[in-house]
Amino acid sequence: MKKTHLVLLTAILFSSATLGNVVTTTSAATTQTASNKIVVNTINYVNGTASVGTERVTGPVGYLQAVNVPKGYKIVDPSQNFIRLADGYARVNVKVTKLLISDPVYTTINYVNVKTNQKVGKQELSGVEDETFELDIPDLYQVVNPYDSHFTLIKNVTTRTVYVKPNKLAKDEITNTVQYRLQRSGIYISTKTVKGKIGDRKSYQVPAGYRLAFHQSSVYFISATDRVHVVEIIKDKSAVTTKMNFIEKGTNKTIDQGSISGLLGQTLPVDFPDGYKPVNDYDQTITMRPNQPQKAILVEKEPMSEKTYSLLVKTTKPAPLYDAKGKRINNRNLGSNSEWSSDRSKTIHDETYFRVSTSEWVKASDVLTYQAYSGTVKTSNGGNKTLYSVAGKSSTRSLAPNSSWYSDKTATINGVKMYRVSTNEWIAATDLA
């Protein structure tokens, strides 16, 4: 993604403008055209004619700022969930309406592993009746029932059991553990388990009230060898923690939440929810500022790239099938050692899929891909040339040097381009003249 140069704000701007017209947001398809000039705008949340809260936001002119609606209120028009920052001492009004107000409601969410019936975490919620929260599911778990990803506070409901199941790691995913240790001591403040592919970049989620020690990097990488990352932190009154709400553009849904801690003025990278990217390039990092306990970041789904062509795919073992969004189709597989035509491919979350029927896809990692070829290949000089199976295993058979053979297919097997010279025998392109 393109990176924008950040300019630190050196003065706090104040607005004394009176209430104006309610902001009219542009359509969700509007292209971001932020400049490099940093401004401070004020969002005024208006219920009828009364102001029920203000929020001062910082960013470049043209930045699409997601709104943080005051507790107990909701936007009148949910599709208008962002404002565009303007030059000068801009003050914009966003219409909100009250949620059903009652006495404070408190609910404890107990997360229970559906397979073991053991409690794996809990979350305390407090607010007003009819207020909806995005639940903070324990690390490496997912809800059994998709409707349990949110919870709406109900009067007299003080506890709620949410059943979760362990996330299945993808074929190339592993887990790493992050331990936050107080500098120059053996005291560990917190531990977090994360998953990812080897080499994935992650940022440290430092506990509130702490900051990274000066010698520590703000990022680390998922590793297969060093699977425990111990990071030293310092308890410091000058440490700033900002809660991040990732809000989907156009729907006003909170996709995920997170927090980031650092020193005033420190710029740190932001980790975005899987399958989403920032609407604003500016949001790839966050600069720690005073009086910014939370920040609403506008996100949108990453496009799924798709290509069309004609090729053959072959399985060496049963291969699971997926729908167009990459969701596993239960009880549907391609049979072992079977060939299928594919007319297109797409990439979802960095994973390539091939379409093998109108609405069924197979992962590229589960199949061998062929391309049609019709011609004669000739072996090079030297000794006999080894033949290989479709799985890349060397055969006891070989081809004589300087001999010609008909080939009908090419494929890349274990990273090597090969030509098929019999039903299940292949020769490496490097052994050809």
URJOWO-V355095 format. One record per residue. RES is the residue in one letter. SS is DSSP state (alpha for helix, beta for strand, coil for the rest). OMEGA is omega in radians with two decimals (999 if undefined). D_LAST is the distance of its C-alpha to the last C-alpha in whole Angstrom. Layout:
res = (RES,RES)
ss = (SS,SS)
omega = (OMEGA,OMEGA)
d_last = (D_LAST,D_LAST)
This chain:
res = (M,K,K,T,H,L,V,L,L,T,A,I,L,F,S,S,A,T,L,G,N,V,V,T,T,T,S,A,A,T,T,Q,T,A,S,N,K,I,V,V,N,T,I,N,Y,V,N,G,T,A,S,V,G,T,E,R,V,T,G,P,V,G,Y,L,Q,A,V,N,V,P,K,G,Y,K,I,V,D,P,S,Q,N,F,I,R,L,A,D,G,Y,A,R,V,N,V,K,V,T,K,L,L,I,S,D,P,V,Y,T,T,I,N,Y,V,N,V,K,T,N,Q,K,V,G,K,Q,E,L,S,G,V,E,D,E,T,F,E,L,D,I,P,D,L,Y,Q,V,V,N,P,Y,D,S,H,F,T,L,I,K,N,V,T,T,R,T,V,Y,V,K,P,N,K,L,A,K,D,E,I,T,N,T,V,Q,Y,R,L,Q,R,S,G,I,Y,I,S,T,K,T,V,K,G,K,I,G,D,R,K,S,Y,Q,V,P,A,G,Y,R,L,A,F,H,Q,S,S,V,Y,F,I,S,A,T,D,R,V,H,V,V,E,I,I,K,D,K,S,A,V,T,T,K,M,N,F,I,E,K,G,T,N,K,T,I,D,Q,G,S,I,S,G,L,L,G,Q,T,L,P,V,D,F,P,D,G,Y,K,P,V,N,D,Y,D,Q,T,I,T,M,R,P,N,Q,P,Q,K,A,I,L,V,E,K,E,P,M,S,E,K,T,Y,S,L,L,V,K,T,T,K,P,A,P,L,Y,D,A,K,G,K,R,I,N,N,R,N,L,G,S,N,S,E,W,S,S,D,R,S,K,T,I,H,D,E,T,Y,F,R,V,S,T,S,E,W,V,K,A,S,D,V,L,T,Y,Q,A,Y,S,G,T,V,K,T,S,N,G,G,N,K,T,L,Y,S,V,A,G,K,S,S,T,R,S,L,A,P,N,S,S,W,Y,S,D,K,T,A,T,I,N,G,V,K,M,Y,R,V,S,T,N,E,W,I,A,A,T,D,L,A)
ss = (coil,coil,coil,coil,coil,coil,coil,coil,coil,coil,coil,coil,coil,coil,coil,coil,coil,coil,coil,coil,coil,beta,coil,coil,coil,coil,coil,coil,coil,coil,coil,coil,coil,coil,coil,coil,coil,beta,beta,beta,beta,beta,beta,beta,beta,beta,beta,coil,coil,beta,beta,beta,beta,beta,beta,beta,beta,beta,beta,beta,coil,coil,coil,beta,beta,beta,coil,coil,coil,coil,coil,coil,beta,beta,beta,coil,coil,coil,coil,coil,coil,beta,beta,beta,coil,coil,coil,coil,coil,coil,beta,beta,beta,beta,beta,beta,beta,beta,coil,coil,coil,coil,coil,coil,beta,beta,beta,beta,beta,beta,beta,beta,beta,coil,coil,coil,coil,coil,beta,beta,beta,beta,beta,beta,beta,beta,beta,coil,coil,coil,coil,beta,beta,beta,coil,coil,coil,coil,coil,coil,beta,beta,beta,coil,coil,alpha,alpha,alpha,alpha,beta,beta,beta,coil,coil,coil,coil,coil,coil,beta,beta,beta,beta,beta,beta,beta,beta,coil,coil,coil,coil,coil,coil,beta,beta,beta,beta,beta,beta,beta,beta,beta,beta,coil,coil,coil,coil,coil,beta,beta,beta,beta,beta,beta,beta,beta,beta,beta,coil,coil,coil,beta,beta,beta,coil,coil,coil,coil,coil,coil,beta,beta,beta,coil,coil,coil,coil,coil,coil,beta,beta,beta,coil,coil,coil,coil,coil,coil,beta,beta,beta,beta,beta,beta,beta,beta,coil,coil,coil,beta,beta,beta,beta,beta,beta,beta,beta,beta,beta,coil,coil,coil,coil,coil,beta,beta,beta,beta,beta,beta,beta,beta,beta,beta,coil,coil,coil,beta,beta,beta,coil,coil,coil,coil,coil,coil,beta,beta,beta,coil,coil,alpha,alpha,alpha,alpha,beta,beta,beta,coil,coil,coil,coil,coil,coil,beta,beta,beta,beta,beta,beta,beta,beta,coil,coil,coil,coil,beta,beta,beta,beta,beta,beta,beta,beta,beta,beta,coil,coil,coil,beta,beta,beta,beta,coil,coil,coil,coil,coil,beta,beta,beta,beta,beta,beta,beta,coil,coil,coil,coil,beta,beta,beta,beta,beta,beta,beta,beta,beta,beta,coil,coil,beta,beta,beta,beta,beta,beta,beta,coil,coil,beta,beta,beta,beta,alpha,alpha,alpha,beta,beta,beta,beta,beta,beta,beta,beta,beta,beta,beta,beta,beta,coil,coil,coil,coil,coil,beta,beta,beta,beta,coil,coil,coil,coil,coil,beta,beta,beta,beta,beta,beta,coil,coil,coil,coil,beta,beta,beta,beta,beta,beta,beta,beta,beta,beta,coil,coil,beta,beta,beta,beta,beta,beta,beta,coil,coil,beta,beta,beta,beta,alpha,alpha,alpha,beta,coil)
omega = (3.09,3.13,-3.14,3.08,-3.12,3.09,-3.13,3.10,-3.09,3.11,3.11,-3.10,3.13,3.13,3.10,-3.12,3.10,-3.12,3.10,3.13,3.09,-3.09,3.02,-3.09,3.09,-3.10,-3.09,-3.09,-3.09,3.13,3.13,-3.12,-3.10,3.05,3.13,-3.12,-3.12,-3.13,3.02,3.07,3.09,3.03,-3.13,-3.13,-2.98,3.04,-3.02,3.08,-3.06,3.04,-3.13,3.10,3.07,3.14,3.10,-3.06,-3.07,3.09,3.12,3.07,-3.12,-3.14,3.10,-3.06,3.04,-3.08,3.04,-3.08,3.13,-3.14,3.14,-3.14,3.02,3.14,3.10,3.09,-3.06,-3.13,-3.13,-3.03,3.07,3.03,3.13,-3.11,-3.09,3.14,3.08,-3.08,-3.00,3.07,-3.11,-3.13,3.09,-3.13,3.08,3.07,-3.08,2.87,3.10,-3.06,3.08,3.02,3.12,3.13,-3.14,3.12,3.05,3.08,3.09,-3.14,-3.06,3.09,-3.05,-3.10,-3.09,-3.08,3.11,3.10,-3.11,3.11,3.07,-3.14,3.12,3.10,3.05,-3.13,3.14,3.14,-3.14,3.08,-3.07,-3.13,2.95,-3.06,3.13,-3.06,3.14,3.14,3.03,3.04,3.02,-3.11,3.08,3.11,-3.10,-3.13,-3.13,3.12,3.07,3.06,3.10,-3.10,3.13,-3.13,3.09,3.02,-3.01,3.10,3.12,3.09,3.09,-3.12,-3.12,3.08,-3.13,3.05,3.03,3.11,3.05,-3.05,-3.07,-3.14,3.04,3.08,3.00,3.12,3.09,3.12,3.13,-3.05,3.09,-3.05,3.11,3.09,3.08,-3.08,3.10,-3.07,3.13,3.13,3.14,3.08,-3.12,3.09,3.09,3.10,3.13,-3.14,3.10,3.10,3.09,3.06,3.14,3.08,-3.02,3.12,3.14,3.13,3.13,3.02,3.11,3.01,-2.98,-3.06,-3.06,2.99,3.13,-3.13,3.03,-3.08,3.08,-3.03,3.09,-3.10,3.11,-2.99,3.05,-3.14,3.09,-3.12,-3.11,-3.12,-3.11,3.04,-3.01,3.14,3.14,3.12,-3.12,3.07,3.10,3.06,-3.13,3.04,3.13,-3.02,-3.11,-3.13,3.07,-3.11,-3.10,3.12,3.04,-3.08,-3.09,3.09,3.09,3.09,-3.14,-3.07,3.10,3.11,3.06,3.14,-3.13,3.12,-3.05,3.12,3.14,3.03,-3.08,3.12,3.11,3.08,-3.12,3.08,-3.14,3.02,3.14,3.04,-3.13,-3.07,3.08,3.04,3.09,3.10,-3.08,-3.06,3.07,3.07,3.06,-3.11,3.10,-3.14,3.08,-3.09,-3.11,-3.13,3.07,-3.11,3.08,3.12,3.09,-3.11,-3.09,3.13,3.11,3.10,3.13,3.08,3.09,3.03,-3.13,3.11,2.99,3.08,3.12,-3.07,3.13,3.09,-3.08,3.06,-3.03,3.12,3.13,3.12,-3.11,3.05,-3.07,3.03,3.09,3.14,2.92,-3.10,3.12,3.11,3.11,-3.11,-3.10,3.05,3.08,-3.10,3.13,3.07,3.06,3.12,3.12,3.14,3.09,3.11,-3.14,3.12,3.04,3.11,-3.13,2.98,-3.04,-3.06,-3.14,-3.06,3.10,3.13,3.11,-3.12,-3.11,-3.07,3.00,-3.12,3.13,2.91,-3.11,3.12,3.10,-3.11,-3.13,3.07,-3.10,-3.14,-3.09,3.11,3.09,-3.10,3.11,-3.07,-3.08,3.02,-3.08,3.04,3.13,3.10,3.12,-3.13,-3.10,-3.10,3.04,-3.14,3.14,3.10,3.14,3.08,3.09,3.09,-3.08,-3.08,3.09,3.11,-3.13,-3.10,2.96,3.11,3.02,-3.08,-3.10,3.08,-3.11,3.08,-3.11,3.10,3.13,-3.13,2.97,-3.01,3.14,3.10,-3.05,3.08,-3.12,3.12,-3.13,3.11,-3.11,3.14,999)
d_last = (43,44,47,50,52,55,59,61,65,67,70,72,73,75,76,80,79,81,79,78,76,74,70,68,64,61,59,56,54,55,53,53,54,56,57,57,61,62,65,67,69,71,71,74,74,77,79,81,83,82,80,79,76,74,71,70,66,64,61,59,61,59,58,59,61,61,65,66,69,72,73,75,74,71,70,72,69,66,63,64,63,62,64,62,63,65,67,70,72,71,73,72,73,72,74,74,76,77,76,79,81,82,83,80,78,76,74,72,68,67,64,63,60,60,58,61,64,64,65,62,63,66,67,70,71,74,75,77,77,74,72,68,66,62,62,60,58,58,55,52,54,54,57,57,59,58,61,62,60,63,67,70,73,76,79,80,77,76,73,70,68,64,62,58,55,53,50,46,44,40,37,36,40,42,46,47,51,53,56,58,60,63,63,64,65,64,65,62,63,61,58,55,52,49,46,43,39,38,38,40,43,47,50,53,56,59,62,65,67,64,62,59,59,59,56,54,51,52,48,46,43,43,41,40,42,45,46,50,50,54,55,58,61,64,67,68,71,69,66,65,64,63,62,59,60,57,58,56,56,58,59,61,60,59,56,56,58,58,59,58,60,60,63,64,62,59,56,54,51,51,50,50,50,47,46,48,47,50,52,52,50,53,53,50,52,56,59,61,65,68,70,67,67,65,62,61,57,56,53,51,48,44,43,40,37,36,33,32,29,28,26,26,27,27,30,29,33,36,36,39,40,41,43,42,44,42,45,44,45,47,46,43,40,37,36,34,30,31,29,31,30,31,32,33,32,35,36,39,40,36,35,33,34,32,35,35,38,41,42,40,37,35,34,30,30,31,29,25,24,21,20,20,17,17,14,11,8,6,5,4,8,11,13,13,11,14,15,18,21,22,24,21,22,20,21,22,19,16,13,12,9,8,10,10,12,14,14,17,17,16,18,18,19,21,20,16,14,13,13,15,15,19,22,22,18,15,12,11,8,8,7,4,0)
